Amino acid sequence: MTRDPSSDSRISAEDIRRRKGGVPIVCLTAYTYPVARLLDPHVDLLLVGDSVAMVLHGHATTLGASLEMMIAHGQAVMRGSAKACVVVDMPAGSYEASPAQAVAAAKRIVEETGCQAVKLEGGVDMASQIAAIVAEGIPVMGHIGLQPQSVEKDGGYKIKGRTEDNIAALFSDAEAVEEAGAFAVVIEGTMEPVAAKLTHHISIPTVGIGASAECDGQILVIDDMVGMTVDRVPKFVKEYANLRGAITDAAARYAAEVRSRAFPGPDHVFTAASGKDKT
């Protein structure tokens, strides 16, 4: 199937906004063309997350993502999808300094990838950036709660919503993101009752990750979901497959056959008698 990134049948940010309180929104991350092709028929939204820095590039945190990295992976996901709303993360350092910086980075992402929206982390502190990007006609997805780009500042990955002060701050962040014009907001790593209350408190869809089943949608990192994560798997992840084991087994069998000269066999080589012309 040929993918048409500009297809009118693609789900828009406004379509996602209208899903508030309806059938839950299905979201997964995607970073590559083949994975985007596989996921596209099943999801509503594909997030080209800055988690790509950790998942595919081996960085310790998402802070290793660059604007160029996000654009390259965004282009691949757009080529591999035709239906899903594609959202590209704005990496750390590309938007925090000022609304003008945020607008410039968002415009570059959209212009160079053709994606439907961008995502950035922050609430009250990033409301001006969200509003400025939205004013330029670019849909923005917010991200509150545990914010991976702030992991060094926070001293680690800390679950949010444990104290009254933090709960109040989360509600202020959710309201600020909504008022700034975001079409949806990710709530990550937040105590379940708090995430549920936030979902019912604001009028835009919430997408949970380590949050609550009450959220308007859910998202997981694709490599976590299919059992490709080689280090610690987060508590909130459910593995729907074990590709880690399948790949390990396939590599071991391949190595054994190469060493024993069982591969390649007659079916995998070209001979005059075979008449094969397959590459």
C-alpha positions in Angstrom: 0.0 0.0 0.0 1.3 3.4 -1.0 1.3 5.9 1.9 0.0 9.4 1.1 1.2 11.7 4.0 -1.2 14.4 2.9 -4.3 12.2 2.7 -7.5 13.8 3.6 -8.5 10.6 5.4 -5.8 11.2 8.1 -7.0 11.9 11.6 -6.5 15.5 12.6 -5.7 17.2 15.9 -9.3 18.5 15.9 -10.6 15.0 15.4 -8.7 14.0 18.5 -10.0 17.0 20.4 -13.6 15.9 19.7 -12.9 12.5 21.2 -13.2 13.9 24.7 -15.3 11.6 26.8 -15.9 9.2 23.9 -14.3 6.0 22.8 -10.7 6.0 24.3 -8.0 7.3 22.0 -5.4 4.7 21.1 -1.9 6.1 20.9 1.6 4.6 20.5 5.0 5.9 19.8 6.7 5.2 16.5 10.1 6.2 15.3 10.6 4.3 12.0 8.9 3.7 8.6 8.2 -0.1 9.1 6.8 0.2 12.6 4.6 3.2 11.5 3.2 1.0 8.7 2.4 -1.8 11.1 0.8 0.4 13.8 -1.1 2.8 11.5 -4.2 0.7 10.9 -4.7 0.2 14.7 -4.1 3.5 16.3 -5.6 7.0 16.3 -2.3 8.8 17.1 1.3 8.1 16.5 3.8 10.0 18.7 7.3 10.5 17.4 8.5 10.8 21.0 11.8 12.1 22.2 12.1 8.7 23.9 13.7 7.8 20.5 16.9 9.2 22.0 16.9 6.3 24.6 15.1 3.6 22.6 17.0 3.8 19.3 20.1 5.9 20.0 21.1 4.6 23.4 21.1 7.8 25.4 20.5 7.6 29.1 17.6 10.2 29.0 15.4 11.9 26.5 17.7 14.9 26.7 19.9 13.3 24.0 17.2 14.1 21.4 17.9 17.0 19.0 15.6 18.9 16.6 17.3 17.2 13.7 16.8 13.8 15.2 13.1 14.4 15.8 12.6 15.7 12.3 14.4 12.7 10.7 12.2 10.2 12.6 9.1 12.3 12.0 9.7 12.2 8.3 10.1 8.4 8.5 6.8 7.9 10.4 4.9 10.2 8.1 6.1 8.1 5.1 4.9 5.0 6.9 1.5 6.1 7.9 -1.6 7.2 6.1 -4.4 7.3 8.8 -3.0 8.2 12.2 -2.6 11.7 13.5 1.2 12.1 13.8 2.5 14.2 16.6 6.3 15.1 16.9 7.9 15.9 20.2 9.7 19.1 20.6 13.1 18.2 22.2 14.6 19.8 25.2 16.3 23.1 24.4 14.1 23.8 21.3 11.3 25.8 23.0 11.9 26.7 26.6 13.8 30.0 26.1 11.0 32.0 24.6 7.7 31.9 22.6 9.7 33.0 19.6 12.1 30.1 19.9 9.2 27.7 20.3 7.4 29.0 17.3 10.5 28.8 15.1 11.1 25.1 16.2 7.5 24.1 15.8 7.3 25.6 12.3 10.5 23.8 11.3 9.2 20.5 12.5 5.8 20.8 10.7 7.3 22.2 7.5 10.0 19.5 7.3 7.8 16.5 8.3 4.3 17.4 7.4 3.1 16.1 10.8 -0.3 17.1 12.2 0.9 18.5 15.5 3.8 19.0 17.9 4.1 18.2 21.6 5.9 19.9 24.4 6.3 19.4 28.1 5.2 21.9 30.8 2.2 23.6 32.2 2.0 27.1 33.6 5.6 27.7 32.8 5.1 26.8 29.1 1.6 28.3 28.5 3.0 31.3 26.6 4.9 29.0 24.3 1.8 26.8 23.6 -0.3 29.9 22.9 2.2 31.3 20.5 2.5 28.1 18.5 -1.3 27.7 18.4 -1.6 31.3 17.2 0.5 30.3 14.2 -2.0 27.6 13.3 0.1 24.7 14.6 -1.8 22.3 16.9 -0.1 21.5 20.2 -0.3 18.6 22.5 0.6 19.3 26.1 2.5 17.1 28.6 2.1 17.4 32.4 2.9 15.3 35.4 6.2 13.4 35.2 8.2 15.3 32.6 11.1 13.2 31.3 12.9 16.4 30.0 13.0 17.6 33.6 14.4 14.4 35.1 17.8 16.0 36.0 16.1 19.0 37.6 13.7 16.8 39.5 16.4 14.4 40.6 15.0 11.4 38.9 11.7 9.9 37.6 9.3 10.9 40.5 5.6 10.1 40.5 3.5 13.2 40.7 0.3 13.9 42.7 1.5 12.6 46.1 1.2 15.9 48.1 -1.5 18.5 48.3 0.8 21.2 46.9 1.8 19.0 44.0 -1.8 18.2 43.2 -2.7 21.9 43.2 0.2 22.5 40.8 -1.0 19.7 38.5 -4.5 21.2 38.3 -2.9 24.6 37.5 -0.8 23.1 34.8 -3.8 21.3 33.2 -5.8 24.5 33.2 -3.0 26.5 31.8 -2.4 24.0 28.9 -6.1 24.0 28.1 -6.4 27.8 28.2 -3.4 28.2 26.0 -5.2 26.2 23.3 -3.7 22.7 23.3 -5.9 20.1 21.7 -5.0 17.4 24.2 -2.6 16.7 27.0 -0.5 13.8 28.1 -0.6 13.0 31.8 2.4 10.9 32.8 3.5 9.2 36.0 0.7 10.6 38.1 -1.2 9.1 41.0 -4.3 7.4 39.6 -7.0 9.3 41.5 -5.4 12.6 40.6 -5.1 11.7 36.9 -8.8 10.7 36.9 -9.9 14.0 38.5 -7.7 16.0 36.1 -9.4 14.2 33.2 -12.9 15.2 34.4 -11.7 18.7 35.3 -10.6 19.9 31.8 -12.5 19.9 28.5 -9.6 18.6 26.3 -8.7 14.9 26.0 -6.1 13.5 28.4 -3.8 10.7 27.3 -2.5 8.6 30.1 0.9 6.9 30.6 1.3 5.6 34.1 -1.9 7.6 35.0 -5.5 6.3 35.0 -7.9 4.2 32.9 -10.2 7.2 33.3 -8.0 9.2 30.9 -9.5 9.8 27.5 -6.7 7.8 25.8 -3.6 5.8 26.6 -0.1 5.7 25.2 2.9 3.4 25.6 6.4 3.4 24.1 6.2 0.8 21.3 9.4 -1.0 22.3 8.1 -1.4 25.9 4.7 -2.7 24.7 6.2 -5.4 22.4 8.9 -6.5 24.9 11.9 -5.0 23.2 13.1 -3.1 26.2 16.4 -4.7 27.4 16.7 -2.8 30.7 14.1 -2.1 33.4 10.5 -2.1 32.2 8.4 0.6 33.9 5.7 -0.5 36.3 2.9 1.0 34.1 3.9 -1.1 31.0 2.0 -4.2 29.9 4.0 -6.3 27.5 1.7 -7.5 24.7 4.5 -9.5 23.0 8.0 -10.7 23.8 10.1 -9.7 20.7 13.1 -9.5 23.0 12.9 -13.3 23.3 11.9 -13.9 19.7 14.9 -11.9 18.3 17.3 -13.5 20.7 16.2 -16.9 19.7 16.2 -16.1 15.9 19.8 -14.6 16.2 21.0 -17.7 18.1 19.5 -20.1 15.5 21.0 -18.0 12.6 24.4 -18.0 14.2 24.3 -21.8 14.7 23.3 -22.4 11.1 26.0 -20.1 9.7 28.7 -21.7 11.8 27.5 -25.2 10.8 27.1 -24.1 7.1 23.5 -25.1 7.2 22.7 -21.6 6.0 22.5 -20.6 3.2 20.9 -23.8 1.9 19.9 -24.6 -1.7 16.8 -22.5 -1.5 18.8 -19.4 -0.6 21.4 -19.3 -3.3 21.4 -18.7 -7.1 22.3 -21.5 -9.5 21.9 -22.0 -13.2 19.6 -25.0 -12.5 17.4 -23.1 -10.1 16.4 -20.4 -12.6 15.9 -18.0 -9.6 16.2 -14.3 -10.0 15.0 -13.2 -6.6 16.8 -10.7 -4.4 
